């Protein structure tokens, strides 16, 4: 899973560079002035931010997704802090 997370992070970084870095290299600071008017770039940046947050939260969510129901409940209780000793 670590390899897939690293690969996903590299792909998100590459797509962020293609979305923001290349236009900035071509247009310079003028690209940032036009960002508020360009809906496509705003949507792509939002999707990149969502993908980045999803990758960062994946280690916390994945154990509950691949466990059985009883293990999933234990993991959920551990995250919420409701484990009775």
N, C-alpha and C positions, 0 to 999 in steps of 0.2 A: 504494500500500500504506500510505503514511503516513496518508492520509485515512481508510482503513478502521481503522487502529490507533487513531486519535484518536476515531473514532466508537465503536469497541468500548470504549475507556476511558471515554468519557462514559456509555455504556449501563451499564457495570459500576458507575460512580459513582452513577448514578441508582438502580440496583437495590440498591446498598448503603445508600443513603439510605432507600429504601422498606423495606428489611429491618431496619435498625437505627435510623435517625434518627426515623422516624415513631413507632414504639413508644416510643422514649425521650421524644419530645415529648409523647406522650399519658400515659405512665405515670411518667415521671421516673426517678429512680435505682432505683426498685423494679423496673424492667425488667431492670437488670443483676443484681439479686438473684435474679430468676427465670430468668436465662439458663442457669444450670447445670442446671435441671430441664426446660427447654424444648428437646426434641430437634429440633423443626422449625427453630428458629432456629439451633441449632448446625450442622445440616446445610446450611442456606442460607449461613451464614458460611463453612463449609468449601468449598462450591461457588464462592462469590465469591472466596475466596483462591486456589483452583485456577485460576479464569478469569483473575485478575490475574497470577498467575505465568505462565500460558500467553501472555498478551499481552506480558509483559515479555521472554519468551524467543523470541517469534516472529521478531524480526529476525535472530537467530542461526541459526535452523532453516530459515527460508524459502529462502535461496539454494540450499541443498542439495536442497530439494524441487522447485525449478523448473529445475534444471540437468540436463544430460545426465550419464551415468554417470561419464565421465572428469572433468568439471568438479566433480561431487559429491565424487569422491575427493580432488581437489585442495583443495576447501574443507574437507573433513574432516581432511585432513592439516594444513592451516593452523591449524584450531582446536586440534588436538592438539599441534601444534608438531613434527611429524615431517618437515618439508620438507628435503630434501637439496639443497644448493646445487650 
